[in-house]
Amino acid sequence: MPWLDVAMPLFVGVGLSFLLECQLEPRAITPWKRHWASLCIHIGIWFLLFVFELVLFQRPWFAVFNVLALLLLVVQVNNAKYHSLREPFIFQDFEYFIDVLKHPRLYLPFLGVARTLIIAAGFIGALYGGVSFEPSLFEWMSIKDFLILLISLMVFGFGLFWLGANQKLPVTFDAETDLKQLGLLTSLWRYAEEERKDCCFPIKDEFTESAQASDGALPNLVVVQSESFFDARRLFSGIRTEVLQEFDAIKTSAVCHGQVEVPAWGANTVRTEFAFLSGLSAESIGVHRFNPYRKLAKQGILTLASFLKSLGYRTVCVHPYPASFYARDKVFPLLGFDEFIDIQSFNIADKTGPYIGDVALAEKVCGILEASSTQAIFVFVITMENHGPLHLEKVSEGDVDRLYSTTPPEDCEDLTIYLRHLGNADRMAGMLRDRLDDLPGSNWLCWYGDHVPIMPKVYAATSTPSGRTDYLLWAKDKAQGDSAHLDLKVENLSALLLQEMGLIGIEKIEKV
């Protein structure tokens, strides 16, 4: 019977799909312990993917192994992401498949050779087996019967899917918890469903509600979101203190400094970036916490930039990478920026390693500050030099002696490379401080790290950081005898900055 010839591979494929989920990191709970609606969604999605493949190739077993190969791809990508970033694969990550083609160096090295070969073998095996050994259904089935079969499977699949989706399974937006409770396919669907909802968040105008009238010239402001910046000396006591000598010097005379809690680990810079600019916490924006630039930011949000622009500032972002990455070229004008200066304003000689170096970036910002003499300026700088993958770079001769006072543990090559770049970030901080100190008027510098770097072998050999990065607020002519130490969340940092600058009234800043 032709129907049995389709039913067998279909249900074998469903079983194998749950078996593949057993390879997930973190491991989802066993299917029979999940909510029945989660199983309906999983099986419904499987049926619909199977029908799609059956329409294309008319070979049931080929369709099954094509869908399994696709699921294997997602599982392997999930495991690679979880290993590096401590977060499983989510629906919002699908757009990175396109980014892999545009920016392969940022993604493919973390997948690894073994996983890439497994994925390739899965697709090649399915293609070869399907074409070579399985005949088309049309060899013994009429077009009419084929259409009846497809419609029946689609109705059954949609019915199961609708039955499960109608339950509106709750999600916590803790990606690891949701994956464990719902399974892979169901958690992907629920995150997609949540993102499609209208953005109706009660966004409070924290900046404008307490804005202060300026009684003089507005101070210039430079904010640096430094790539993967944190005080790595907390990892290993043998790192030389001179690695961050400029940062330490600025910190001693800063208005305040401390550690900052950020919503990202190892990557996902835009989460920290948006939290700082908007003042919105991850808890307040639901599923949009994972990539606020996909939808939320595109509706226009009050930000530090738009607030300063309303006061008369010229607002500029400098990021030495393509402006189209994360759609910043479309998003940043909506967030209040007048100008976006990207990698096109730099040249290959400005590179330090694979990316534009921090020293060259500092020179660019200093030039912008010098050219802006008639209007107060806010420059938001997003650095790139210390962006991984660090393991693709090599330790240079003399690096170990220059960066360590004692021999580092084994498997710490990534740390040595990181410290080399961290030293350049330190030079950048000193250069900006000196330029702001030389310029007339009141000038401010805010510096913070977006997340800790990806260095799993280093953390295994030394210690695992908390995930907090470091920040400071410095102002010309406001040297403190004893710089205030305050640990806080990054979404509160911009409010603290405006408060210290005297541009908003005194508010209580939540400590961590």
Buried (B, 14 or more C-beta within 10 A) or exposed (E): EBEEBBBEBBEBBBEBBBEBBEEBBBEBBEBEEBBEBBBBBBBBBBBBBBBBBBEEBBBBBBBBBBBBBBBBBBBBBBBBBBBBBBBBBBBBBEEBEEBBEEBEEBBBBBBBEEBEEBBEEBBEEBBEBBEEEBEEBEEEBEEEBBEEBBEEBBEBBBEBBEBBBEEEBEBEBEBBBBBBBBBBBBBBBBBBBBBEEEBEBEBEEBBEEBBBEBEEEBBBBBBBBBBBBBBBBBBBEBBBEEBBBBBBBBBEBBBBBBBBBBBBBBBBBBBBBBBBBBBBBBEBBBBBBBBBBBBBBBEEBBBBBBBBBEBEBBBBBBBBBBBEBBBBEEBBBBBBBBEBBBBEEBEEEBBBBBBBBBBBBBBBBBEBBEEBEEEBBBBBBBBBBBBBBBBEBEBEEEBBEBBBEEEBBEBBBBBBBBBBBBBBBBBBBBBBBEBBEEBEBBBBBBBBBBBBBBBBBBBEBBEEBEBBBBBBBBBBEBEBEEBEEBBBBBBBBBBBBBBBBBBBEEBEBEEE
